[in-house]
């Protein structure tokens, strides 16, 4: 049983208001999975690889929700909701490649293919009682939703590689495929008999065919790799809603790319990459029909969405000294998305939130990463130091007003571990993260997070048959929106026994949350709200598992 309490403060041009949500939830799942693979090497010039996997999950979800919206001491609205959900999810994917070499290896031809399917059949029964106070009114709904979604993808990728000199290669390839996303939903009233509501029962399909030919010039030496790529992308997508077709036409984009890798000497490597891609709106983002299961939060798609265009680049440098075992890894990068798909939200006079996706002019991200590690041989330990910087600047709309989000997170992680790990692997450390989020729509929405985690782990391997693993964490949350610091301790332990021939069988006993004090806690700032979420998670529990390895 999951119990979750959420407190949120929302902002609009008329002022702020608060909302509390109390959720009781029961969830069960019966997963089944299968994996297979074929790898056949005909000879030194011909190679075939095929892999496939499938999953079948049967899920059950029961929820009771109580929502209360207020400003100071004035009630604005409230909701009591009961939701029962049963779903069957079937997923599967397969991919393969055939490669042949000719002309003494100077000519290479490769064909790759992939396919996937994701089917979800869901039955939802919900009962909502909504209270509005301006003026006073009560709205009761007892409805059902039968929803079926299907996502099918097929792709085909022939590639031709020709050596044109001792160092230069010409690569031509075509990436073509089709993606179809379908949603068929029947929603209606339960009483006195199940009666369909046509406006809430869409039969929707998004169909996308893409064709991306490309050419790459690659220079390869013993110490460096350089590749310059130019792709042309055609995406033709259309939607069908209730037998009414909308053709978005063919979207053409040029997709350049670059890769450079340089090995200066042993343990020194530089890597630079730049790539571009087109983001096509999904069926859920395009479907212009409201989801009404929560009458205080109405969400729909936007059939006027356009594709977004993304640029992504990074630079990394690695140093490893094989004599001192000191390593330094740095990585810096960022992205720019034109015509980004973001969100717009409208708050009604009854404080009902209406949300849908929308294209905005831009979205920016940047990051920096530095990892340093070195051993102290005399003490038999190893130091690890990690710095991270993450920045995001984006746009969303609140009541048609542009809201610019500017978020910057600094984090540092310091840990110490033993250097020799023949029978013991131990680590102790701490991490500190500081986030400053600013919102142009309201200065009151600005928030600062300051989180500290103390952690330790011990992994004992007294023999090749037994091992013991113990992990402990203490997480402290600090924020200008919190009345006091929140501290959450947790300890997990696992004992494993390997047996049978070649240790193919393993019996594993795990105890999760020995202290029974691990609670889920989140701090969220987004669009026009500050939110804190507390949940009881699963609490203390014991898990016994058996695994058998067929090969090896």
VEXDREN-2710 file (C-alpha; in Angstrom, 1 decimal):
% VEXDREN-2710
k/r/px/py/pz
1/UNK/0.0/0.0/0.0
2/UNK/1.4/3.3/-1.1
3/UNK/0.5/6.5/0.9
4/UNK/1.5/9.7/-0.7
5/UNK/1.0/13.3/0.5
6/UNK/1.6/16.2/-1.8
7/UNK/1.7/19.9/-1.0
8/UNK/2.0/22.5/-3.8
9/UNK/1.9/26.2/-4.1
10/UNK/0.7/27.6/-7.5
11/UNK/1.1/31.1/-8.9
12/UNK/-0.9/33.1/-11.4
13/UNK/-1.3/36.8/-12.3
14/UNK/-4.1/37.1/-9.7
15/UNK/-1.9/35.7/-6.8
16/UNK/-0.9/32.4/-5.3
17/UNK/-3.0/29.4/-4.0
18/UNK/-2.3/26.1/-2.4
19/UNK/-3.2/22.5/-3.1
20/UNK/-2.9/19.3/-1.0
21/UNK/-3.3/15.8/-2.4
22/UNK/-3.6/12.6/-0.3
23/UNK/-3.2/9.4/-2.3
24/UNK/-3.7/5.8/-1.2
25/UNK/-2.7/3.3/-3.8
26/UNK/-2.4/-0.5/-4.3
27/UNK/-0.5/-1.8/-7.2
28/UNK/0.4/-5.3/-8.4
29/UNK/2.2/-6.6/-11.5
30/UNK/2.9/-10.0/-13.0
31/UNK/5.8/-9.6/-15.5
32/UNK/6.9/-12.2/-17.9
33/UNK/10.0/-11.8/-20.2
34/UNK/11.9/-13.7/-22.8
35/UNK/15.2/-12.9/-24.6
36/UNK/17.0/-14.7/-27.5
37/UNK/19.9/-14.1/-29.8
38/UNK/21.7/-15.6/-32.8
39/UNK/25.2/-14.8/-33.8
40/UNK/26.6/-16.7/-36.8
41/UNK/30.0/-16.1/-38.4
42/UNK/29.9/-17.7/-41.8
43/UNK/33.6/-16.9/-42.4
44/UNK/35.9/-14.0/-41.9
45/UNK/34.0/-12.0/-44.5
46/UNK/30.4/-12.7/-43.6
47/UNK/28.6/-12.2/-40.2
48/UNK/25.0/-12.3/-39.1
49/UNK/23.6/-11.1/-35.7
50/UNK/19.9/-11.2/-34.6
51/UNK/18.5/-10.4/-31.2
52/UNK/14.9/-10.4/-29.9
53/UNK/13.0/-9.9/-26.7
54/UNK/9.4/-9.8/-25.5
55/UNK/7.6/-8.8/-22.3
56/UNK/4.1/-9.4/-21.1
57/UNK/2.8/-7.6/-18.0
58/UNK/-0.5/-7.8/-16.3
59/UNK/-1.1/-4.9/-13.9
60/UNK/-3.7/-3.8/-11.4
61/UNK/-3.9/-0.4/-9.8
62/UNK/-6.4/0.9/-7.2
63/UNK/-6.3/4.5/-6.0
64/UNK/-8.2/6.8/-3.6
65/UNK/-7.4/10.5/-4.0
66/UNK/-8.5/13.5/-1.9
67/UNK/-7.6/16.9/-3.3
68/UNK/-8.1/20.3/-1.5
69/UNK/-7.4/23.7/-3.1
70/UNK/-7.4/26.8/-1.0
71/UNK/-6.0/30.4/-0.7
72/UNK/-5.3/31.5/2.9
73/UNK/-8.4/30.2/4.7
74/UNK/-10.7/30.3/1.6
75/UNK/-11.7/27.0/0.0
76/UNK/-11.5/27.1/-3.8
77/UNK/-12.3/23.5/-4.8
78/UNK/-12.0/19.9/-3.6
79/UNK/-12.1/16.4/-5.1
80/UNK/-12.7/12.9/-3.9
81/UNK/-11.7/10.3/-6.5
82/UNK/-11.8/6.5/-6.7
83/UNK/-9.9/4.9/-9.5
84/UNK/-9.6/1.1/-10.4
85/UNK/-7.4/0.2/-13.3
86/UNK/-6.5/-3.1/-15.0
87/UNK/-4.0/-3.3/-17.9
88/UNK/-2.2/-5.8/-20.1
89/UNK/1.0/-4.7/-21.7
90/UNK/2.7/-6.6/-24.5
91/UNK/6.1/-5.3/-25.8
92/UNK/8.6/-6.9/-28.1
93/UNK/11.5/-5.8/-30.3
94/UNK/14.0/-7.4/-32.7
95/UNK/17.0/-6.1/-34.4
96/UNK/19.6/-7.7/-36.7
97/UNK/22.5/-7.0/-39.0
98/UNK/24.3/-8.8/-41.8
99/UNK/27.8/-7.7/-42.8
100/UNK/29.9/-8.7/-45.7
101/UNK/33.4/-7.7/-46.7
102/UNK/34.8/-7.7/-50.2
103/UNK/37.9/-6.7/-52.1
104/UNK/40.2/-7.9/-49.4
105/UNK/38.3/-6.0/-46.8
106/UNK/38.4/-2.6/-48.6
107/UNK/34.7/-2.7/-49.4
108/UNK/32.1/-3.4/-46.7
109/UNK/28.3/-3.8/-47.1
110/UNK/26.0/-3.9/-44.1
111/UNK/22.3/-4.2/-43.7
112/UNK/20.6/-3.5/-40.4
113/UNK/16.9/-3.8/-39.5
114/UNK/14.8/-3.3/-36.4
115/UNK/11.2/-3.7/-35.4
116/UNK/9.2/-3.1/-32.2
117/UNK/5.7/-3.3/-31.0
118/UNK/4.1/-1.9/-27.8
119/UNK/0.4/-2.8/-27.2
120/UNK/-1.4/-1.6/-24.1
121/UNK/-5.0/-2.6/-23.2
122/UNK/-6.4/-0.8/-20.2
123/UNK/-9.8/-0.7/-18.4
124/UNK/-10.4/2.1/-15.9
125/UNK/-13.4/2.7/-13.7
126/UNK/-13.5/6.0/-11.8
127/UNK/-15.8/7.8/-9.5
128/UNK/-15.3/11.5/-8.8
129/UNK/-17.1/14.0/-6.6
130/UNK/-16.0/17.6/-7.2
131/UNK/-16.9/20.5/-5.0
132/UNK/-16.7/24.1/-6.4
133/UNK/-17.2/27.1/-4.1
134/UNK/-17.6/30.1/-6.4
135/UNK/-20.6/29.6/-6.6
136/UNK/-21.2/26.4/-4.5
137/UNK/-21.8/23.4/-6.7
138/UNK/-21.2/19.6/-6.7
139/UNK/-20.3/17.6/-9.8
140/UNK/-20.5/13.8/-9.6
141/UNK/-19.1/11.5/-12.3
142/UNK/-19.1/7.7/-12.4
143/UNK/-17.4/6.7/-15.7
144/UNK/-15.4/4.0/-17.5
145/UNK/-12.5/4.2/-20.0
146/UNK/-11.6/1.3/-22.3
147/UNK/-8.3/2.4/-23.9
148/UNK/-6.1/0.5/-26.4
149/UNK/-2.8/1.9/-27.6
150/UNK/-0.5/0.4/-30.2
151/UNK/3.0/1.7/-31.2
152/UNK/4.6/-0.2/-34.1
153/UNK/8.0/0.7/-35.6
154/UNK/10.0/-0.8/-38.5
155/UNK/13.3/0.4/-39.8
156/UNK/15.8/-0.6/-42.5
157/UNK/19.3/0.7/-42.8
158/UNK/21.7/-0.4/-45.7
159/UNK/25.2/1.0/-45.4
160/UNK/28.1/0.9/-47.9
161/UNK/31.7/1.6/-46.8
162/UNK/34.5/2.0/-49.3
163/UNK/38.2/2.6/-48.6
164/UNK/39.3/5.3/-51.0
165/UNK/42.9/5.7/-49.7
166/UNK/45.1/4.4/-46.9
167/UNK/43.4/6.8/-44.4
168/UNK/40.1/7.9/-46.0
169/UNK/36.8/6.0/-46.2
170/UNK/33.6/7.0/-47.9
171/UNK/30.4/5.9/-46.1
172/UNK/26.9/6.1/-47.7
173/UNK/23.8/4.9/-45.9
174/UNK/20.1/5.1/-45.9
175/UNK/17.9/5.0/-42.8
176/UNK/14.3/4.5/-43.7
177/UNK/11.3/3.3/-41.7
178/UNK/7.8/3.8/-40.5
179/UNK/6.2/4.5/-37.1
180/UNK/2.5/4.1/-36.4
181/UNK/0.9/5.1/-33.1
182/UNK/-2.7/4.2/-32.5
183/UNK/-5.1/5.1/-29.7
184/UNK/-8.7/3.8/-29.6
185/UNK/-10.7/4.8/-26.5
186/UNK/-14.2/4.4/-25.4
187/UNK/-15.3/6.6/-22.4
188/UNK/-18.7/6.9/-21.0
189/UNK/-21.1/6.9/-18.0
190/UNK/-21.4/3.7/-15.9
191/UNK/-25.0/4.3/-14.8
192/UNK/-27.7/3.2/-15.4
193/UNK/-26.0/1.3/-18.1
194/UNK/-22.6/1.8/-19.8
195/UNK/-23.2/4.7/-22.2
196/UNK/-20.5/6.0/-24.6
197/UNK/-19.6/9.7/-24.7
198/UNK/-18.6/10.2/-28.3
199/UNK/-16.6/13.4/-27.8
200/UNK/-14.4/11.6/-25.2
201/UNK/-14.0/8.4/-27.3
202/UNK/-11.4/9.1/-30.0
203/UNK/-10.2/6.7/-32.6
204/UNK/-6.8/8.3/-33.4
205/UNK/-3.7/7.4/-35.4
206/UNK/-0.4/9.1/-36.1
207/UNK/1.6/7.7/-39.0
208/UNK/5.1/8.8/-39.8
209/UNK/7.3/7.7/-42.7
210/UNK/10.9/8.8/-42.7
211/UNK/13.7/8.6/-45.3
212/UNK/17.2/9.8/-44.2
213/UNK/20.0/9.2/-46.7
214/UNK/23.5/10.3/-45.7
215/UNK/27.1/10.5/-46.6
216/UNK/30.1/10.5/-44.3
217/UNK/33.8/11.1/-45.0
218/UNK/36.0/9.4/-42.4
219/UNK/39.7/9.7/-41.9
220/UNK/41.3/7.0/-39.8
221/UNK/44.8/6.6/-38.5
222/UNK/46.3/4.7/-35.6
223/UNK/46.0/7.8/-33.3
224/UNK/42.9/9.6/-34.6
225/UNK/39.5/9.3/-36.1
226/UNK/37.7/12.2/-38.0
227/UNK/34.2/11.9/-39.5
228/UNK/32.1/14.6/-41.2
229/UNK/28.5/13.6/-41.9
230/UNK/25.7/15.2/-43.9
231/UNK/22.2/13.7/-43.8
232/UNK/19.0/14.8/-45.5
233/UNK/15.8/14.0/-43.6
234/UNK/12.3/13.7/-45.0
235/UNK/9.5/13.0/-42.6
236/UNK/6.0/12.6/-43.9
237/UNK/3.4/12.3/-41.1
238/UNK/-0.3/12.5/-40.9
239/UNK/-3.1/11.9/-38.3
240/UNK/-6.5/10.4/-38.5
241/UNK/-9.2/11.3/-35.9
242/UNK/-12.7/9.8/-36.3
243/UNK/-11.9/9.0/-40.0
244/UNK/-10.9/12.7/-40.6
245/UNK/-7.4/12.8/-42.1
246/UNK/-4.9/15.7/-41.5
247/UNK/-1.8/15.6/-43.7
248/UNK/1.1/17.6/-42.2
249/UNK/3.0/17.3/-45.5
250/UNK/6.7/16.4/-45.8
251/UNK/9.2/18.0/-43.4
252/UNK/12.7/18.4/-44.9
253/UNK/15.8/19.0/-42.8
254/UNK/19.5/18.9/-43.3
255/UNK/21.2/17.1/-40.4
256/UNK/25.0/17.7/-40.2
257/UNK/27.2/15.8/-37.8
258/UNK/30.9/15.7/-36.8
259/UNK/33.1/13.4/-34.7
260/UNK/36.7/13.8/-33.8
261/UNK/38.8/11.4/-31.6
262/UNK/42.5/11.8/-30.9
263/UNK/44.7/9.5/-28.8
264/UNK/47.8/11.6/-28.0
265/UNK/49.6/8.9/-26.2
266/UNK/48.8/6.0/-23.8
267/UNK/46.1/7.2/-21.4
268/UNK/45.4/10.5/-23.2
269/UNK/42.3/10.8/-25.4
270/UNK/40.2/13.7/-26.8
271/UNK/36.7/13.2/-28.2
272/UNK/34.5/15.9/-29.8
273/UNK/31.0/15.2/-31.2
274/UNK/28.2/17.2/-32.7
275/UNK/24.9/15.9/-34.0
276/UNK/21.5/17.1/-35.0
277/UNK/18.1/15.4/-35.1
278/UNK/14.4/16.1/-35.7
279/UNK/11.8/15.5/-33.0
280/UNK/8.4/14.5/-34.4
281/UNK/5.3/15.1/-32.1
282/UNK/3.9/11.8/-30.7
283/UNK/0.3/10.7/-30.9
284/UNK/-0.3/11.7/-27.3
285/UNK/1.0/15.2/-28.0
286/UNK/-1.2/15.6/-31.1
287/UNK/-4.5/14.1/-29.9
288/UNK/-6.9/17.1/-29.3
289/UNK/-9.2/15.3/-26.9
290/UNK/-9.2/16.0/-23.1
291/UNK/-8.4/13.5/-20.5
292/UNK/-11.1/14.0/-17.8
293/UNK/-10.3/11.3/-15.3
294/UNK/-9.1/14.1/-13.0
295/UNK/-11.6/17.0/-13.4
296/UNK/-9.2/19.4/-11.6
297/UNK/-6.4/18.7/-14.1
298/UNK/-7.5/18.5/-17.7
299/UNK/-4.9/17.6/-20.3
300/UNK/-5.1/17.3/-24.1
301/UNK/-2.8/17.3/-27.1
302/UNK/-2.4/20.0/-29.7
303/UNK/-3.0/19.1/-33.3
304/UNK/-1.1/22.2/-34.5
305/UNK/2.2/21.1/-33.1
306/UNK/5.2/21.2/-35.4
307/UNK/8.5/19.2/-35.3
308/UNK/11.4/20.5/-33.3
309/UNK/15.0/20.7/-34.4
310/UNK/17.8/19.8/-31.9
311/UNK/21.5/20.5/-31.9
312/UNK/23.7/18.5/-29.4
313/UNK/27.4/18.8/-28.9
314/UNK/30.0/17.7/-26.3
315/UNK/33.7/17.8/-25.7
316/UNK/35.5/15.2/-23.5
317/UNK/39.1/14.6/-22.5
318/UNK/40.4/11.5/-20.6
319/UNK/43.7/11.1/-18.8
320/UNK/44.8/7.9/-17.2
321/UNK/48.3/7.3/-15.8
322/UNK/48.9/3.5/-15.8
323/UNK/51.8/3.8/-13.3
324/UNK/50.0/5.9/-10.6
325/UNK/46.5/4.8/-11.6
326/UNK/45.4/8.4/-11.4
327/UNK/42.6/9.3/-13.8
328/UNK/40.9/12.6/-14.9
329/UNK/37.8/12.7/-17.0
330/UNK/36.2/15.9/-18.2
331/UNK/33.1/16.4/-20.3
332/UNK/31.4/19.6/-21.4
333/UNK/28.5/20.1/-23.7
334/UNK/25.1/21.5/-24.4
335/UNK/22.1/21.5/-26.6
336/UNK/19.9/24.0/-28.4
337/UNK/16.4/23.1/-29.6
338/UNK/14.6/25.3/-32.1
339/UNK/10.8/25.2/-32.1
340/UNK/10.9/23.2/-28.9
341/UNK/7.8/21.3/-27.8
342/UNK/6.9/22.7/-24.3
343/UNK/3.8/23.2/-22.2
344/UNK/1.0/25.8/-21.8
345/UNK/-1.3/25.9/-18.9
346/UNK/-4.5/27.8/-18.2
347/UNK/-6.0/28.2/-14.8
348/UNK/-9.8/28.8/-14.9
349/UNK/-11.9/30.8/-12.5
350/UNK/-12.7/27.6/-10.6
351/UNK/-8.9/26.9/-10.3
352/UNK/-9.0/24.0/-12.7
353/UNK/-5.7/23.5/-14.6
354/UNK/-5.9/23.0/-18.4
355/UNK/-2.7/21.8/-19.9
356/UNK/-1.5/21.1/-23.5
357/UNK/1.8/21.0/-25.4
358/UNK/2.8/24.0/-27.5
359/UNK/5.8/25.0/-29.7
360/UNK/8.1/27.7/-28.3
361/UNK/11.0/29.5/-29.9
362/UNK/13.9/27.8/-28.1
363/UNK/15.3/25.7/-25.3
364/UNK/18.9/25.6/-24.0
365/UNK/20.8/23.2/-21.9
366/UNK/24.5/23.0/-20.8
367/UNK/26.6/20.8/-18.6
368/UNK/30.0/20.3/-17.2
369/UNK/31.5/17.2/-15.6
370/UNK/34.9/16.6/-13.9
371/UNK/35.9/13.3/-12.4
372/UNK/39.2/12.8/-10.6
373/UNK/40.5/9.7/-8.9
374/UNK/43.8/8.6/-7.4
375/UNK/45.0/5.9/-5.0
376/UNK/47.0/6.5/-1.8
377/UNK/49.0/3.2/-1.9
378/UNK/50.5/3.5/1.6
379/UNK/47.0/3.7/3.1
380/UNK/45.5/1.2/0.7
381/UNK/42.7/3.5/-0.3
382/UNK/41.5/5.4/-3.4
383/UNK/40.0/8.9/-3.6
384/UNK/37.2/9.9/-6.0
385/UNK/36.1/13.5/-6.6
386/UNK/33.3/14.4/-8.9
387/UNK/32.0/17.9/-9.9
388/UNK/28.8/18.4/-12.0
389/UNK/27.2/21.6/-13.4
390/UNK/23.8/21.5/-15.1
391/UNK/22.0/24.5/-16.6
392/UNK/18.6/24.7/-18.3
393/UNK/16.8/27.7/-19.8
394/UNK/13.4/27.1/-21.3
395/UNK/9.9/28.6/-22.0
396/UNK/6.4/27.6/-21.1
397/UNK/3.1/29.6/-21.0
398/UNK/0.8/30.2/-18.0
399/UNK/-2.5/31.9/-18.9
400/UNK/-1.0/32.9/-22.2
401/UNK/1.9/34.7/-20.5
402/UNK/5.4/33.6/-21.3
403/UNK/7.3/32.1/-18.4
404/UNK/11.1/31.7/-18.8
405/UNK/12.7/29.0/-16.6
406/UNK/16.3/29.4/-15.6
407/UNK/17.7/26.6/-13.5
408/UNK/21.3/25.9/-12.4
409/UNK/22.5/23.0/-10.4
410/UNK/26.0/22.6/-8.8
411/UNK/27.0/19.2/-7.3
412/UNK/30.1/17.7/-5.8
413/UNK/30.7/14.1/-4.7
414/UNK/33.6/12.9/-2.6
415/UNK/34.2/9.2/-1.8
416/UNK/37.0/7.0/-0.4
417/UNK/37.3/3.2/-1.2
418/UNK/39.7/0.5/-0.5
419/UNK/42.2/-0.1/-3.4
420/UNK/42.6/-3.9/-3.3
421/UNK/39.4/-5.7/-3.6
422/UNK/40.2/-9.4/-3.4
423/UNK/37.6/-10.1/-0.7
424/UNK/36.4/-6.7/0.4
425/UNK/35.0/-3.7/-1.5
426/UNK/34.1/-0.8/0.8
427/UNK/33.2/2.8/0.1
428/UNK/32.2/5.8/2.1
429/UNK/31.4/9.3/0.8
430/UNK/29.1/12.3/0.6
431/UNK/27.5/14.3/-2.1
432/UNK/26.2/17.8/-2.0
433/UNK/23.8/19.4/-4.6
434/UNK/22.6/23.0/-4.8
435/UNK/19.9/24.1/-7.3
436/UNK/18.8/27.6/-8.0
437/UNK/15.6/27.8/-10.1
438/UNK/14.2/31.1/-11.3
439/UNK/10.9/31.8/-13.0
440/UNK/10.1/35.1/-14.8
441/UNK/6.3/34.9/-14.2
442/UNK/6.7/35.3/-10.4
443/UNK/9.7/35.9/-8.3
444/UNK/7.9/34.1/-5.5
445/UNK/8.2/30.9/-7.5
446/UNK/12.0/31.1/-7.3
447/UNK/13.4/28.3/-5.2
448/UNK/16.7/27.0/-3.9
449/UNK/17.5/23.4/-3.1
450/UNK/20.3/22.2/-0.9
451/UNK/20.6/18.4/-0.6
452/UNK/23.2/16.3/1.2
453/UNK/23.7/12.6/1.0
454/UNK/26.0/10.6/3.2
455/UNK/26.5/7.0/2.0
456/UNK/28.5/3.9/2.6
457/UNK/28.7/0.3/1.3
458/UNK/30.4/-2.9/2.2
459/UNK/30.7/-5.9/-0.2
460/UNK/32.3/-9.0/1.4
461/UNK/33.4/-12.0/-0.7
462/UNK/34.8/-14.5/1.8
463/UNK/34.7/-17.3/-0.8
464/UNK/33.6/-17.9/-4.4
465/UNK/30.2/-19.2/-3.1
466/UNK/29.2/-16.6/-0.6
467/UNK/29.0/-12.8/-0.6
468/UNK/27.3/-10.1/1.5
469/UNK/26.4/-6.6/0.5
470/UNK/25.3/-3.8/2.9
471/UNK/24.4/-0.3/1.7
472/UNK/23.5/2.7/3.9
473/UNK/22.4/6.2/3.1
474/UNK/21.4/9.3/5.0
475/UNK/19.7/11.9/2.8
476/UNK/19.1/15.5/4.0
477/UNK/16.8/17.9/2.1
478/UNK/17.0/21.6/2.6
479/UNK/15.0/24.3/0.8
480/UNK/13.8/27.8/1.3
481/UNK/10.2/26.4/1.0
482/UNK/10.8/23.8/3.8
483/UNK/9.9/24.7/7.4
484/UNK/12.7/22.4/8.6
485/UNK/15.4/20.0/7.3
486/UNK/14.1/16.6/6.2
487/UNK/16.4/13.6/7.0
488/UNK/15.8/10.1/5.6
489/UNK/18.0/7.2/6.6
490/UNK/18.0/3.8/4.9
491/UNK/19.9/0.5/5.1
492/UNK/19.7/-2.4/2.6
493/UNK/21.4/-5.8/2.9
494/UNK/21.8/-8.8/0.5
495/UNK/23.2/-12.3/1.0
496/UNK/24.0/-14.5/-2.0
497/UNK/24.9/-18.2/-2.3
498/UNK/26.3/-19.6/-5.5
499/UNK/26.0/-23.4/-6.0
500/UNK/25.6/-26.1/-8.6
501/UNK/28.2/-26.9/-11.3
502/UNK/30.1/-23.8/-12.3
503/UNK/28.2/-21.7/-9.8
504/UNK/25.3/-21.5/-12.3
505/UNK/22.7/-21.3/-9.6
506/UNK/22.5/-18.4/-7.2
507/UNK/20.1/-17.9/-4.2
508/UNK/19.8/-14.3/-3.1
509/UNK/18.2/-13.0/0.1
510/UNK/17.6/-9.2/0.2
511/UNK/16.3/-7.1/3.0
512/UNK/15.2/-3.6/1.9
513/UNK/14.9/-0.7/4.3
514/UNK/16.1/-2.5/7.5
515/UNK/15.3/0.7/9.5
516/UNK/11.8/0.9/8.0
517/UNK/12.3/4.7/7.8
518/UNK/12.9/5.2/4.1
519/UNK/10.2/7.5/2.8
520/UNK/9.9/8.9/-0.7
521/UNK/10.5/12.6/-0.8
522/UNK/10.6/15.0/-3.8
523/UNK/11.0/18.7/-4.3
524/UNK/9.7/19.9/-7.7
525/UNK/9.6/23.3/-9.3
526/UNK/8.0/23.5/-12.7
527/UNK/5.8/25.7/-14.9
528/UNK/4.1/27.8/-12.2
529/UNK/4.3/25.7/-9.0
530/UNK/6.4/24.5/-6.1
531/UNK/5.7/21.0/-5.0
532/UNK/6.7/18.6/-2.2
533/UNK/5.8/15.0/-2.3
534/UNK/6.0/12.6/0.6
535/UNK/5.3/8.8/0.3
536/UNK/5.8/5.8/2.5
537/UNK/7.3/3.7/-0.4
538/UNK/7.2/0.0/0.3
539/UNK/8.7/0.1/3.8
540/UNK/10.7/-2.8/5.1
541/UNK/10.4/-6.0/3.1
542/UNK/12.3/-9.3/2.3
543/UNK/12.9/-10.6/-1.2
544/UNK/14.1/-14.2/-1.9
545/UNK/15.1/-15.0/-5.5
546/UNK/16.7/-17.9/-7.4
547/UNK/18.5/-17.6/-10.7
548/UNK/20.0/-20.2/-13.0
549/UNK/22.5/-19.5/-15.8
550/UNK/22.0/-21.8/-18.7
551/UNK/25.4/-21.2/-20.3
552/UNK/28.9/-20.3/-19.3
END
